[in-house]
Amino acid sequence: MNAILALTKKELKVYFNSSIAYIFIIVFLAKVGWLFFRGFFLLGQISQRAFFEFLPWVFLFLIPAVTMRLWSEEKKMGTIETLMTLPVTETQTVIGKFLASFFFLLLTLLLSSVLTLILAYLGEPDFGVIFASYLGALFMGSAYLAIGLWVSSFTENQIIAFIVAVAISFAMFILGESIVTMALPQWIVPTLQYLGLGTHFSSITRGVIDSRDVIYYLSVIGFFLYLNVLNIKKRS
């Protein structure tokens, strides 16, 4: 546990000692703030639903930008060899990197809750739905993080890691959408809907935290972290 915490702190310091963290947070808050208030004044409703509707698409590009360097930079700089000689396992290293990006994501979402405070000042929003939606956003964002971290372990080129992570995340997000399933046999539709990241996120944003959605996200996160460990072990 101490090794994981040490690795997590190290990665967080790398984030905030460079411009990556600040650029990500500023771009994220500016983008979601503009999109939210643009729709808010048009609809005139005390609701944060519009914010959570476009959040997956904002995450789709910004989260791979955060994860693309986690392994790629280690390979490019040659520090991965040094990292592998430390008294830590591949599993601890992967978990440490994931936790660092997870806490960074959590901080970013907490900063966006200013929008919730504005809604509370203007009226009486449904805080239960908002809380569930933020939890769903954290789960979905964590799944994107796990995918991006895994992809980053294959290449030292950060641009390639970014593009591939976006492509895989996008494919998993729309997997259960009607645009994908409408031309397919009906017997396979329920399976694709269950496998789609977007389907479970939409379910949680209705205000109901179903254990099936939680288990799904934890399974996706665990699966890609496991693949990441296997890939790093192969390199070792």
N, C-alpha and C positions, 0 to 999 in steps of 0.2 A: 504493500500500500504506500509506503514512504517513497518508493521508487516512482510509482505512478504520479504521486503528488508533485515530486520534484520535476518530472518531465512535463507535467501540466503547467507548472509555474514557469518553466523555461520557455515553453511555446507561447504562453501568454505574454511574457516579456518581449519575445521576438515580434509579436503582433504590435504591441504598444510602443516599442522602441523604433518602429518604422512608421511610415505614413499609411500602411495598409489599413490598419484599424480605423484611423480617423477618416480616411477617404470612404471606406465602406459605410461607416455610421452616418456620415454627412450625406452621402448619396442616397442611402436607404431612407433616412428621415425626410429628406427633401422630396424624394420621389413619392413615397407613400403619403406624405402630408399634402402634396399638391393634388394627387389623385383623389384623396379622401375629401378635401374641401371643395374640389371641383364638382364632385357628385353630391356632396352634402348640401350645398346651396341650391342645386338644381332640384333635388328631391324634397328638401325641407323636412327631413325626418330625423328624430333623435335616435339614430341607430348607427352602429359601426359595421354593419353587415357588408357594405360596399368595400370597406377596408380589407376585410378577410376574403372577399371574392377575388381581388387582384393580387393579394399577397403571395400566393403560390407562384405567380408569374414573375414577380419581382425577385423572389427567392431563387427562381430557376436560373437567373443570370448572376446574381450577387453572391450566392453561397459557393458556387464553383470557383468564383474569383478568390474566395477566402481559402478554399482547400487546395487549389492547384499548386501551391508552393510547399505544402506540408511534407511531401516526400520528394517532389521534383527538385526542389532547391537543395535538399540533402545530397541527392545524386550529382547534381551539377557542380556543387562546391566540393564534393568528395568527402563530406563529413559523415556520410552514412556508414562508411567503414569504421570510423572512430566510434560512432554511436553503437554499432554492433559489437564492439569490443568491451563496452561498459557492462558492469554486473547487473544487467536487466534483461529480461526475456523479450522476445518479439511481441508477445501478447501485451506486456506492460507498456512497451513503447507505443504500440497502436492505440491502446486505451488512453495513454497520456496525451497523445496528439488529438484524439477525438474529444476528450474532456476539455482541452483548451479551446477548441473551436466551438464546443457546446456552450461553455460559459460565455464566450464572446457573443454567440447567437442570443443567449439569454439576456445579456446586458443590452443588446440592440433592441430586443422586443420590449424590455422594461422601459427603455427610453421612449419607445413609440406609444406607451400607455398614457402619455400626455394627452393624446387624442381622447382617451376615455375620460380623463379629468375635465376636459373641455366640454364633452357631452354631459357630464354630471352637473356642470355649472349651468348649462343651457336648459336642461330638462331632467327627465328620469329614465335613463336607458336601462335595458335589461342586463344587469350585471352578471346574472347567471349565464346567459348566452355568451356574453363577452369573455368571461373567465374560461368557459369551455372552448371558445374559439381560439383564445391565446394558447391554451394547452394543446389544441390540435395543431396550431402553427408551430409550436415547439417540437412536437412529434414529427411533423412533416419536414421541418427544417433539419432536424437531426438525421432523418433518413437521407436527405440531400447531402448532408455532411459526410455520412458513412459512405455513400456512393462516390463522392468527390475524393475522399481520402483514399479509397481503394484504387480509383483510376490514377491518382497521382503517383502511386507506387510502381506504375509500369514505365514511366518515362521521366526524363530529366527536362523535357520541354514543357514549360508551364502553359503555353498557349494550346498545345495538343491536349494536355490534361484538362484544361478549361472546356474546350470544345466537346471532347468526348463525355465529360461529366454532365454538361448541359444536355447532350443528345440522349444519354441513358436516363437521366432524371425526367426529361420531357416524355420519353417513351413510357416510363413507368407511371407518370402522372396521368396521361390520357388513355392508358390501357383499358380502363373500364368505361370510358365515355361513349356516348351513343354514336359519335362520329366514327368510332373504331368498331363497335359491336353491331351496328345496324345491318351490315352486309354479311355477317357471320351466322352460322347455324345456332339456333337457340340453346342447344345443349351446352355450348361452350361459354355463353354470355355470362352466367353467374360466376364462373371461375375467373374470367377476365375482370369482372367488376370487383371481385374480392381482391385481386392482385393489384388493382389500380390505386396509386397513392391518392389521387384526387377523390375517389369514391369515399374513402374513409375520412378524409378531411371534411368533405361536404356533410357527412353524417355527424361529425363532432360539432361543426359550426351551427347545427340546429339546436344545440344546447343540451344534447344527451351524450354523456360519456359512456359509451358501450364498451364492455370489456373486450369484445371481439376486435374493435378498432385499436384499442391499446395493445392487445396481443399482436395484432398485425404489424403495427409500427415497430414494436420491440423486436419482432422476428426479422423484419427487413434490416433494421439497424444491426442486430446481432449477426445476420447472414453476411452482410458486406464487410463488417469488421473481421469476421472469421476468414473471409476470402483475402482480406488485407494481410492478416497474420500469415496465412499460407504463402502468399506471394513474397513476403519479407523473409520467411524461413527458407524458401527456395533460393533466394539470393544469398542468404547466409551460407 
